[in-house]
Amino acid sequence: MKKVVGYPLPLGVSERNDIVNFSISVESGKKCSLCIYKKGEELPKAEVELPEDDAIGEVRFAAFQKSDLKGMEYCYKIEDKYVLDPYVKSISENEYGRRGIIMTDSYDWEDDKPLRIPYHEVIAYNMHVRGFTKHTSSKVKKKGTFLGVIEKIPYLKELGINQIQCMPVYHFEENSKYTNYWGYGDAFCFAVKDTYAAGKNAGKELKDMVKACHKAGIEVVLNLPFTEKTPKRLIIECLQYYVMEYHVDGFVLNPYNAPMELVRANPILKHTKILQNKDDFQNVMRRFLKGDEDMVPGAIWWLSKNTEETGSCNYITTHTGFTLVDLVSYNNKHNELNGEENQDGPDENLSWNCGEEGPSRKKAVLELRKKQMRNAMFLMMMAQGTPSILAGDEFGNTQDGNNNVYCQDNEIAWLDWKKLEKETEFFEYVKKLIEIRKTYPILHAEKPLKGTDRTGYGVPDVSYHGESAWRPQLDKNSRQLGVYYHDADGTDLYIAYNMHYEAQKFALPTLANKKEWHLVVSTAVDVKEDVTCEKQILIEPRTILMFVGR
């Protein structure tokens, strides 16, 4: 192989015309060589010295004709140690160790581009690519893979999802002590996890998934947690790479590890959704849900917050912690199978088992749990920010009280799709909430609601109420809240939240033009809907009602 003129940036392997360029940052004073291998062979076909005298700064580089490198693998030899390129884009592993695969294949995107769905119109779905379809009950052909996700796109469309948020899909390092199911920790951030592929080209299959999702109107957002040791420069370059190479629509980042200001200021990422993991909404709404005192002011705050403003989605549950059905079934974590004597995972889950720990046959307990699940989904779907459903919550997927399945690459953590057959009623309820949210723009306004009259009818866009109209009860002991939405198109909606353990009275505001309030949603089981309601009503304990003015 004959060297040609190379270039220092970008770091890693890149193509320009018919040239493949290699570039790596190496500490001054250290020897460095580029080793090129034929696939499956022990000894390198070529070992090319990258002398420090030819470096620019600490960056060493070399380039070769693309035709000489097709199907080849590489690594670097720094001093006497063979190392992978930190920017490696695909990894091969055999008895001789790990090497980077030199990727020279092109991909036909068919005019695909990121969807740029406005934040306020997104219905997000938080999934683990492998766990989403790995269970035998998923009934897909390519279980546990990017292609398996493609097979489930019709399901996502039926539910009403237009964004999936995928847990780490980059090549995270396995741990000798435990199975690294979540993918947190050290990683080769530019390479796609090969075990998520049905075939031999994980990068292509991720692109296939993104392209198929985009054709269905579904955005793809990647959760890239990185670590505190990940260089800030590498993080920025990694995000740029996934936007340009994989057409992803956004990222969920750990604000403690990622340089959020630099990310948001980066010109390549200007139209990319940048989200961060924050559990403020979750903590407040879980406490409001189970009836803790002094939570009404916090509920008002988070019901009105806009995701583009806060930078975080609204979720009641996420991969860390209980699933939704476990949230209402367990007071305590049950992580014994993790092998850490139940010492791992969060101790405080702000959960409530509704009267009995774990599985129950008591009708009253089961009915209360069902209502609390309906309440939780309602709180999330009717808040102004972007809702994010934990995959499987829409049909009651359980992890048997394990709130930290980071090491459980098995049926404990995988979605059990048989639950969907048993919980069709709850699935249909979640679908209905999503449809209602999409039907009424005032429930997902583009700009934050101000509580001011924007129509000239003397009614603010949002107002808060209680036992008396126009007078919310914000005292410490209150567990009830009425929210009245009035839109410029004449839409009037009223939501009554009674999180109290006793029935509470609510006064519905008087409507103009002889309109009356009609009940359209109730979280109570077997309540007759679409009926006219009186101006003052008594709402049973732990129940949410939604009315529309007609």
Order of alpha helices (4+ residues) and beta strands (2+ residues): beta-beta-beta-beta-beta-beta-beta-beta-beta-beta-beta-alpha-alpha-alpha-beta-beta-beta-alpha-beta-alpha-beta-alpha-beta-alpha-alpha-alpha-alpha-alpha-beta-alpha-alpha-beta-beta-beta-beta-beta-beta-beta
